[in-house]
Every structure is written in C-alpha cells, then in structure tokens.
Amino acid sequence: MIHSHFKLYKPFGMLSQLSSGEARQLRKKRFLSELYDFPQGVMPIGRLDEKSEGLLLMTTDGKLANTINSTGVEKEYWVQLDGEITSEGIRQLKNGVEIGLFGKRYQTKPCEVESIKIPTILPEADERLRINRHRNSSWIKIILTEGKFRQIRKMTAAIGFPTIRLVRVRVGTITLGGLKIGETQSMTILI
C-alpha cells in the first residue's frame, strides 16, 4: 500500500483534528479539513493544542505515526514567554520540572533549552494573543523527546513564566521551512 504524507503550518485557533461533526456547529471550532482536501484515512502525528501553531505532520501510515510518537523523536519549539526568562528558569526547564498530568504529578524529562532572540522568520502573531500586555516577553528554544498533554505550557507556568506563543518548528529532521500559516505540502517520506 502506498501511503500519503503531509506537513502543514497549523494556525493558532485550530484543532489538530480533521472534523468533529456536531461540535463544529455548536462551538464554531476550526479543523484541519479547512486547510486541504486530505485523503481518506489521514491522521495527525502528535498534536498541537488549539492555541499553539506550527509544524504538524499528517500521514495515512498508522505504524509510522506510532513510531514517531513513541520513539523519542526530537520536537523543537520556539516559545514566547510572559516575562524575561532567567538563567535559573532555563536551568529548571533543562533539568525537568514537576507538572500536573491527568490528576497526578509528573516529572518532565531533561531537555534542551536556550534563550533565543525574537525569531524574525515567523509570521506575525495572532492578534488574540496577549503579547506584552502585562510585562515584557522573552523567547526560548526548547527541544523535547516526549510530548505530554500541554507539556511546554505547564512547564513554563511551573517556573513562573507562562507561555504566550508556542510554535513547533521541527519534528526529527523535518522543519517548517518556508511554509506560511495554513499551508500544506505533500511529502514522499517522513523522518
């Protein structure tokens, strides 16, 4: 069987799923099916929450999706934080912090974190984001090999620097490249 693979720039305010029937009419949610006429059986590999944006991989190959999700493939994010991140905050994130996960406490794995300058290659932030509303912001690059529910947002909040904007820029060797918000690109192979 020949599988189909895609990469796309998921916009802020869109769910990482194709549709939801009734809920779409009731709650006015946006779904990936608005972006592209995906083939039958396509699924996202991992997820980005509704308020996150950036690289999302899609495939019709369930085995490949499971492999990428369960083998510790690196995922790189650029994160805009509320406040000026400190070296102590970066150290805490690198070493792992305790977060809540489905009613239990979870210690995140050590990861790569560094302070970065404002990324100029990203598109303008969605106007619904509250950037510099209360205090100045700063940016970090964080590379994870795990992906728990809203993990980065929980990690940065745990150290006192809530996430304002979260953009995934890389999964394994695949990057956003020059994709624009909402753009989808067919690929011959993933990872």
PyMOL commands that set and color helices and strands:
alter all, ss='L'
color gray80, all
select helices_A, chain A and resi 22-27+32-34+62-70+87-95+151-158
alter helices_A, ss='H'
color red, helices_A
select strands_A, chain A and resi 5-10+43-45+53-59+75-82+98-101+104-107+112-116+137-144+163-171+174-175+184-187
alter strands_A, ss='S'
color yellow, strands_A
deselect
rebuild
show_as cartoon
